[in-house]
Amino acid sequence: FEITRFVEEHKIVKHIELVDTTGATYSFDEKVSALELEDFRILFENQGMTLMDTFGDYDLQPFEVENSNRLIMIFKKGKG
């Protein structure tokens, strides 16, 4: 596998190339929307959910936009 990642038009693009055991080459792109914390908060709030907490990793360290390798969000149904 050879994987290249980049951002294009508010999308995270992952270009993947691989060569199988016969030597055949395959290539495809995976694209996902690049949403930010506020985007998720608004989307969930519109569905009656309230953001309770956020974490930046599976060890439940605080979420930091620049440093966290993931965004874990805890929502509650209803207000507050």
Contacts in CASP RR format, 6 or more apart in sequence:
PFRMAT RR
TARGET T0000
AUTHOR 0000-0000-0000
METHOD contacts of the structure
MODEL  1
FEITRFVEEHKIVKHIELVDTTGATYSFDEKVSALELEDFRILFENQGMT
LMDTFGDYDLQPFEVENSNRLIMIFKKGKG
1 16 0 8 1.000
1 17 0 8 1.000
1 18 0 8 1.000
2 16 0 8 1.000
2 17 0 8 1.000
2 18 0 8 1.000
3 14 0 8 1.000
3 15 0 8 1.000
3 16 0 8 1.000
3 17 0 8 1.000
4 14 0 8 1.000
4 15 0 8 1.000
5 12 0 8 1.000
5 13 0 8 1.000
5 14 0 8 1.000
5 15 0 8 1.000
6 12 0 8 1.000
6 13 0 8 1.000
6 15 0 8 1.000
7 13 0 8 1.000
7 34 0 8 1.000
10 33 0 8 1.000
10 34 0 8 1.000
11 31 0 8 1.000
11 32 0 8 1.000
11 33 0 8 1.000
11 34 0 8 1.000
12 31 0 8 1.000
12 32 0 8 1.000
12 33 0 8 1.000
12 34 0 8 1.000
13 29 0 8 1.000
13 30 0 8 1.000
13 31 0 8 1.000
14 29 0 8 1.000
14 30 0 8 1.000
14 31 0 8 1.000
15 27 0 8 1.000
15 28 0 8 1.000
15 29 0 8 1.000
16 27 0 8 1.000
16 28 0 8 1.000
16 29 0 8 1.000
16 30 0 8 1.000
17 25 0 8 1.000
17 26 0 8 1.000
17 27 0 8 1.000
18 25 0 8 1.000
18 26 0 8 1.000
18 27 0 8 1.000
19 25 0 8 1.000
19 26 0 8 1.000
20 26 0 8 1.000
36 65 0 8 1.000
37 54 0 8 1.000
37 63 0 8 1.000
37 65 0 8 1.000
37 71 0 8 1.000
37 73 0 8 1.000
40 51 0 8 1.000
40 71 0 8 1.000
40 73 0 8 1.000
41 51 0 8 1.000
44 50 0 8 1.000
44 51 0 8 1.000
44 73 0 8 1.000
44 75 0 8 1.000
45 51 0 8 1.000
48 77 0 8 1.000
48 78 0 8 1.000
48 79 0 8 1.000
49 75 0 8 1.000
49 76 0 8 1.000
49 77 0 8 1.000
49 78 0 8 1.000
50 75 0 8 1.000
50 76 0 8 1.000
50 77 0 8 1.000
50 78 0 8 1.000
50 79 0 8 1.000
50 80 0 8 1.000
51 73 0 8 1.000
51 74 0 8 1.000
51 75 0 8 1.000
52 74 0 8 1.000
52 75 0 8 1.000
52 76 0 8 1.000
52 80 0 8 1.000
53 73 0 8 1.000
53 74 0 8 1.000
54 62 0 8 1.000
54 63 0 8 1.000
54 71 0 8 1.000
54 72 0 8 1.000
54 73 0 8 1.000
54 74 0 8 1.000
55 61 0 8 1.000
55 62 0 8 1.000
55 63 0 8 1.000
55 71 0 8 1.000
55 72 0 8 1.000
55 74 0 8 1.000
56 62 0 8 1.000
56 63 0 8 1.000
56 64 0 8 1.000
56 68 0 8 1.000
56 69 0 8 1.000
56 70 0 8 1.000
56 71 0 8 1.000
56 72 0 8 1.000
57 68 0 8 1.000
57 69 0 8 1.000
57 70 0 8 1.000
57 72 0 8 1.000
58 70 0 8 1.000
58 72 0 8 1.000
60 72 0 8 1.000
61 68 0 8 1.000
62 68 0 8 1.000
63 71 0 8 1.000
63 72 0 8 1.000
END
